[in-house]
Amino acid sequence: MNAFRRRPWLLPFLVLFLAGVWLLPRYLGLRALLAEEARLTERIAELEAAQRPPAETAKPLPRSALPRLYKALVGLAEGLGLKLLALEPAEETVRLSLEGPFDRVYGFLARLPRLAYPIWIEEYQLSPRDPQAKVIGLEIELGVRLEKQEDDATPP
């Protein structure tokens, strides 16, 4: 205590030092929590973006590229050895009817997202074509995001 009587200015510095020692771990913990919150907020934004349907997020396909899309779908089906029964294009959708062994039908479904086109599966139906279910039929409707035409925006 003699040191504080001879140097009274040491007491405030000692109090400040002890307060700093006590506050520093809490401050560092708070900074770590704020950084974690920022990472989680970023991750939530990524997950919300991933949940948006492809109709909103995919880059639109020009109508002139539709034949290439149809050719890619037919090529994928034939490359896997599937029998293409029907391909029915419609406005912003494509319906396909295929049949083949289950592993090839599954391979077709698994490779669809890898095609470089803004398509997604709207609905599908699998059904056995024979009693032993060696041949599976696939009826599938794909959504296609197309560019909007300038003629569609006519003023009222």
Secondary structure per residue as TSV (DSSP state, phi and psi in degrees):
chain	resnum	aa	ss	phi	psi
A	1	M	-	360.0	-21.6
A	2	N	H	-62.2	-35.2
A	3	A	H	-62.3	-36.4
A	4	F	H	-73.2	-27.9
A	5	R	H	-74.8	-36.2
A	6	R	H	-78.8	-32.1
A	7	R	-	-128.3	83.9
A	8	P	T	-65.9	-19.3
A	9	W	T	-73.9	-13.1
A	10	L	H	-69.6	-32.3
A	11	L	H	-60.5	-50.1
A	12	P	H	-61.3	-37.3
A	13	F	H	-66.2	-38.4
A	14	L	H	-63.8	-42.5
A	15	V	H	-63.6	-44.2
A	16	L	H	-64.5	-40.7
A	17	F	H	-62.3	-46.4
A	18	L	H	-65.1	-38.7
A	19	A	H	-63.6	-40.8
A	20	G	H	-64.1	-43.0
A	21	V	H	-61.9	-38.1
A	22	W	H	-73.7	-37.4
A	23	L	H	-82.9	-29.5
A	24	L	H	-56.5	-49.0
A	25	P	H	-63.3	-35.4
A	26	R	H	-67.6	-39.5
A	27	Y	H	-64.2	-45.5
A	28	L	H	-64.0	-39.1
A	29	G	H	-63.5	-40.2
A	30	L	H	-64.2	-42.3
A	31	R	H	-62.8	-40.0
A	32	A	H	-64.9	-40.4
A	33	L	H	-65.4	-40.2
A	34	L	H	-65.8	-38.1
A	35	A	H	-65.7	-41.1
A	36	E	H	-64.3	-39.8
A	37	E	H	-62.1	-42.0
A	38	A	H	-63.4	-42.8
A	39	R	H	-62.6	-42.9
A	40	L	H	-67.3	-38.9
A	41	T	H	-62.5	-41.0
A	42	E	H	-63.2	-43.1
A	43	R	H	-65.1	-39.3
A	44	I	H	-61.8	-42.4
A	45	A	H	-62.5	-40.4
A	46	E	H	-63.0	-43.9
A	47	L	H	-66.4	-39.1
A	48	E	H	-64.7	-38.4
A	49	A	H	-65.8	-36.8
A	50	A	H	-70.3	-25.5
A	51	Q	H	-80.4	-19.2
A	52	R	S	-64.5	140.3
A	53	P	-	-66.6	151.4
A	54	P	H	-58.8	-24.4
A	55	A	H	-60.0	-25.2
A	56	E	H	-96.3	-28.5
A	57	T	H	-104.5	-24.3
A	58	A	S	-72.5	147.5
A	59	K	-	-70.0	128.9
A	60	P	-	-62.0	146.1
A	61	L	B	-97.5	130.1
A	62	P	-	-67.0	147.2
A	63	R	G	-60.3	-27.8
A	64	S	G	-68.7	-16.0
A	65	A	G	-92.6	-3.0
A	66	L	H	-58.0	-42.1
A	67	P	H	-59.3	-35.5
A	68	R	H	-66.4	-37.7
A	69	L	H	-62.5	-47.8
A	70	Y	H	-60.9	-41.2
A	71	K	H	-64.1	-39.4
A	72	A	H	-65.7	-40.3
A	73	L	H	-65.6	-44.7
A	74	V	H	-64.9	-42.8
A	75	G	H	-62.3	-40.0
A	76	L	H	-63.8	-45.6
A	77	A	H	-63.7	-46.7
A	78	E	H	-69.0	-35.9
A	79	G	H	-63.2	-27.9
A	80	L	T	-90.9	-1.1
A	81	G	T	80.7	24.6
A	82	L	-	-89.3	151.3
A	83	K	E	-93.4	118.8
A	84	L	E	-86.9	114.0
A	85	L	E	-89.0	-36.3
A	86	A	E	-158.6	146.9
A	87	L	E	-134.5	114.2
A	88	E	E	-120.4	98.8
A	89	P	E	-75.4	144.6
A	90	A	E	-142.0	-178.4
A	91	E	T	-66.3	111.3
A	92	E	T	62.8	18.1
A	93	T	E	-144.1	160.3
A	94	V	E	-138.2	127.9
A	95	R	E	-105.5	133.6
A	96	L	E	-124.3	144.6
A	97	S	E	-126.8	119.2
A	98	L	E	-130.0	161.6
A	99	E	E	-150.8	150.9
A	100	G	E	169.3	-176.0
A	101	P	-	-63.3	153.2
A	102	F	H	-57.5	-43.1
A	103	D	H	-63.0	-32.8
A	104	R	H	-76.3	-37.1
A	105	V	H	-64.4	-43.2
A	106	Y	H	-62.0	-41.8
A	107	G	H	-60.4	-37.8
A	108	F	H	-62.7	-48.0
A	109	L	H	-63.6	-37.0
A	110	A	H	-71.5	-29.4
A	111	R	H	-88.9	-14.0
A	112	L	G	-55.5	-45.0
A	113	P	G	-64.9	-19.0
A	114	R	G	-82.3	-11.8
A	115	L	S	-66.8	144.8
A	116	A	S	-86.1	48.0
A	117	Y	S	-133.6	150.7
A	118	P	S	-79.7	76.1
A	119	I	E	-124.0	157.7
A	120	W	E	-152.3	160.5
A	121	I	E	-85.4	118.8
A	122	E	E	-82.5	-49.1
A	123	E	E	-158.7	157.4
A	124	Y	E	-152.2	160.9
A	125	Q	E	-145.2	128.4
A	126	L	E	-105.4	137.2
A	127	S	E	-148.6	140.9
A	128	P	E	-71.2	141.9
A	129	R	S	-101.0	-11.5
A	130	D	S	-140.0	163.1
A	131	P	T	-61.3	-30.7
A	132	Q	T	-86.5	-2.9
A	133	A	-	58.2	35.9
A	134	K	-	-80.0	-24.9
A	135	V	S	-117.0	127.4
A	136	I	E	-112.9	135.8
A	137	G	E	-97.3	140.1
A	138	L	E	-125.2	118.2
A	139	E	E	-106.8	120.6
A	140	I	E	-136.5	139.1
A	141	E	E	-115.9	122.5
A	142	L	E	-106.0	135.2
A	143	G	E	-86.1	145.1
A	144	V	E	-130.7	128.7
A	145	R	-	-90.4	116.2
A	146	L	B	-106.9	154.1
A	147	E	-	-67.3	143.3
A	148	K	-	-76.0	137.7
A	149	Q	-	-82.5	149.9
A	150	E	G	-65.7	-28.5
A	151	D	G	-70.1	-22.1
A	152	D	G	-68.1	-23.6
A	153	A	-	-95.1	57.3
A	154	T	-	-83.6	133.4
A	155	P	-	-69.6	148.7
A	156	P	-	-72.4	360.0
